[in-house]
Amino acid sequence: MRSLVGGTTVVALGLFLCACGNSPRPSPSPTAPTPTSSQSPAAAASPSATSQSPSAPSTTALASCSTAQLVGSLTSGEGAAGSVIYSLELQNVSSVSCTLFGNPGVSLVTGSAGIQLGAAASFVNRSAATRVTLAPNAKAGAILQIVEAGNFPASACDQTAAVGLRVYPPGQTAALFIQARGLEGCRDAGAQLLQVGPVTG
């Protein structure tokens, strides 16, 4: 009886050990797949990192109108309290567009040598200047006021007939000539007869 119990105990212990040895082991946790993208981690984390913003359209600034591109003219004037108001016009005679900005330089001249009469025009309304684009054949104008030379005393004027105007387009150092009849100036260099406004379209 003792040997039977002992044998039974041995058999039971063997079955227990076999059961423990065959118990399933926990499978390892799945690992995340390795990214195959060639993007950097920062780029992969932020999709906008590789996006390209649209480029702004390119614009080419027009050059200022040179004196060689322009011709000038003077419209018939209107009387105003001892002076005459004209429109001094500049026309683009070139084949390309250009711009004008500011007040032109203007003076009365006499003789074939273009001797200046009186002081050059003073600038008025400079703060109102705007950039004007002149297409080929287009015109822009500036208001020119000329005080009648007869308003000055003879001692401060020495009244003399002018043959026209010397005009410096805004920003230019070369002048153009506008022939005009009926204009009177002063040989006295300090006589201020002219005022000119900015060029407008």
Secondary structure as the mmCIF struct_conf table of DSSP 4:
data_model
#
loop_
_struct_conf.conf_type_id
_struct_conf.id
_struct_conf.beg_label_comp_id
_struct_conf.beg_label_asym_id
_struct_conf.beg_label_seq_id
_struct_conf.end_label_comp_id
_struct_conf.end_label_asym_id
_struct_conf.end_label_seq_id
HELX_RH_AL_P HELX_RH_AL_P1 ARG A 2 GLY A 21
TURN_TY1_P TURN_TY1_P1 ASN A 22 ASN A 22
BEND BEND1 SER A 23 SER A 23
HELX_LH_PP_P HELX_LH_PP_P1 PRO A 24 PRO A 35
BEND BEND2 GLN A 39 GLN A 39
HELX_RH_AL_P HELX_RH_AL_P2 PRO A 41 ALA A 45
HELX_RH_3T_P HELX_RH_3T_P1 PRO A 47 THR A 50
HELX_LH_PP_P HELX_LH_PP_P2 SER A 53 SER A 58
HELX_LH_PP_P HELX_LH_PP_P3 ALA A 61 ALA A 63
STRN STRN1 SER A 64 SER A 64
HELX_LH_PP_P HELX_LH_PP_P4 CYS A 65 SER A 66
HELX_RH_3T_P HELX_RH_3T_P2 THR A 67 GLN A 69
STRN STRN2 LEU A 70 LEU A 74
HELX_LH_PP_P HELX_LH_PP_P5 THR A 75 GLY A 77
STRN STRN3 GLU A 78 ALA A 80
TURN_TY1_P TURN_TY1_P2 ALA A 81 GLY A 82
STRN STRN4 SER A 83 ASN A 92
BEND BEND3 SER A 94 VAL A 96
STRN STRN5 CYS A 98 LEU A 100
BEND BEND4 GLY A 102 GLY A 102
HELX_LH_PP_P HELX_LH_PP_P6 ASN A 103 PRO A 104
STRN STRN6 GLY A 105 THR A 110
TURN_TY1_P TURN_TY1_P3 GLY A 111 GLY A 114
STRN STRN7 ILE A 115 LEU A 117
BEND BEND5 GLY A 118 ALA A 119
HELX_LH_PP_P HELX_LH_PP_P7 ALA A 120 ALA A 121
STRN STRN8 SER A 122 PHE A 123
HELX_RH_3T_P HELX_RH_3T_P3 ARG A 126 ALA A 128
STRN STRN9 VAL A 132 LEU A 134
TURN_TY1_P TURN_TY1_P4 PRO A 136 ASN A 137
STRN STRN10 LYS A 139 VAL A 147
HELX_RH_3T_P HELX_RH_3T_P4 ALA A 149 ASN A 151
BEND BEND6 PHE A 152 PHE A 152
HELX_RH_3T_P HELX_RH_3T_P5 ALA A 154 ALA A 156
TURN_TY1_P TURN_TY1_P5 CYS A 157 CYS A 157
STRN STRN11 GLN A 159 ALA A 161
STRN STRN12 GLY A 164 TYR A 168
TURN_TY1_P TURN_TY1_P6 PRO A 170 GLY A 171
BEND BEND7 THR A 173 ALA A 174
STRN STRN13 LEU A 176 GLN A 179
BEND BEND8 ARG A 181 GLY A 182
STRN STRN14 GLU A 184 CYS A 186
BEND BEND9 ARG A 187 ASP A 188
TURN_TY1_P TURN_TY1_P7 ALA A 189 GLY A 190
STRN STRN15 LEU A 194 VAL A 196
STRN STRN16 THR A 200 THR A 200
#
